[in-house]
Amino acid sequence: MLGVVNGVDFGALRDHVLAAPLVDGKFGDHPWDRWAVAAEQVGLPERLVALGRAVMREAHQHGWADGVQVEAGLLDGGVLMLTQGLALPTNAAARWDWLIGSDGGRNTDGAAPPRVTRDPAELAAALKAAGYQVADLP
């Protein structure tokens, strides 16, 4: 959907983030750290950078359910999370806050969790509305 934003190549981001070690890595060079650097570079607000980093880290360290780990960027290197943060920052913040507060959905009060779209067409429209140039979907 996005090519390069502020020097971050979204196509290469997955490999760069996921090549970082999950265990026994150097301090500051885990997947969530690499993601946070990219998130800062593309221009996500500081709060979203911190939240997104925490979501990715907690998903791994707390062994969140597989589907939540996917949502937390541990399969795509956080590309979807960056896209959501750029396109729908308020929705992304609400969802990521909920994930952290509920330990990945394990501890809920029964209320419906906040949602943020994963639909490529909806994200493309939101990115365009936010002023980003996006490729047309086939």
SVG drawing of the C-alpha trace seen along z (x, -y; Angstrom):
<svg xmlns="http://www.w3.org/2000/svg" viewBox="-19 -16 43 35">
<polyline fill="none" stroke="black" stroke-width="0.4" points="0.0,0.0 2.7,-2.5 6.1,-2.5 8.5,-4.7 7.4,-7.2 10.0,-9.6 12.8,-7.2 11.2,-4.0 10.7,-1.4 7.5,0.4 8.4,3.3 11.7,3.9 10.5,3.1 9.2,6.7 12.6,8.3 14.5,5.6 12.3,5.8 11.9,9.6 15.7,10.2 16.3,8.8 16.8,11.4 14.0,12.1 16.2,13.7 19.8,12.9 19.9,9.8 21.7,6.6 19.9,4.1 17.9,1.8 18.0,4.2 14.9,6.3 12.1,6.3 10.1,3.8 13.1,1.5 13.7,1.6 9.9,1.0 10.0,-2.0 12.9,-3.6 10.9,-3.1 7.7,-4.5 9.6,-7.6 11.1,-8.0 7.7,-7.9 6.4,-10.5 4.1,-8.6 3.5,-10.7 5.7,-9.7 2.7,-8.2 1.9,-5.9 5.5,-4.9 5.7,-3.9 2.4,-2.1 3.2,-0.2 6.6,0.8 5.0,2.0 2.3,4.0 4.9,5.8 7.1,6.5 4.3,7.7 2.8,9.9 6.0,11.8 7.1,11.7 3.6,12.6 2.9,15.2 -0.3,13.6 -2.6,15.7 -1.4,16.3 -3.9,14.0 -3.0,11.2 0.7,11.8 -0.1,11.4 -2.0,8.2 1.0,7.0 3.3,7.1 5.2,10.3 4.5,11.7 4.7,8.7 7.3,6.7 4.7,4.1 3.9,2.9 0.1,3.1 0.6,1.3 2.5,-1.6 -0.2,-1.8 -2.9,-1.9 -1.0,-4.5 -0.6,-6.8 -4.1,-6.3 -6.2,-6.1 -4.1,-7.3 -7.0,-7.7 -8.4,-4.2 -4.9,-2.6 -4.1,-4.3 -7.4,-3.0 -6.8,0.5 -3.2,0.6 -4.1,-0.8 -6.7,1.9 -4.3,4.6 -1.7,3.4 -4.4,2.9 -6.0,6.3 -2.8,8.2 -3.6,9.1 -7.3,9.6 -6.8,12.0 -8.2,9.6 -11.3,7.8 -14.3,6.3 -16.6,7.8 -16.9,4.6 -16.3,4.8 -12.7,4.1 -11.9,1.1 -11.3,2.0 -9.0,0.6 -9.5,1.7 -7.2,4.1 -9.0,3.8 -6.6,2.6 -9.3,0.6 -10.4,-1.2 -6.8,-1.8 -6.0,-3.2 -8.9,-5.6 -7.9,-6.7 -4.3,-7.2 -5.4,-9.3 -7.7,-11.3 -4.7,-11.9 -2.7,-13.2 -0.5,-10.2 -0.1,-9.1 -1.0,-5.4 -0.9,-3.0 -4.2,-2.1 -5.3,1.4 -5.8,3.9"/>
</svg>
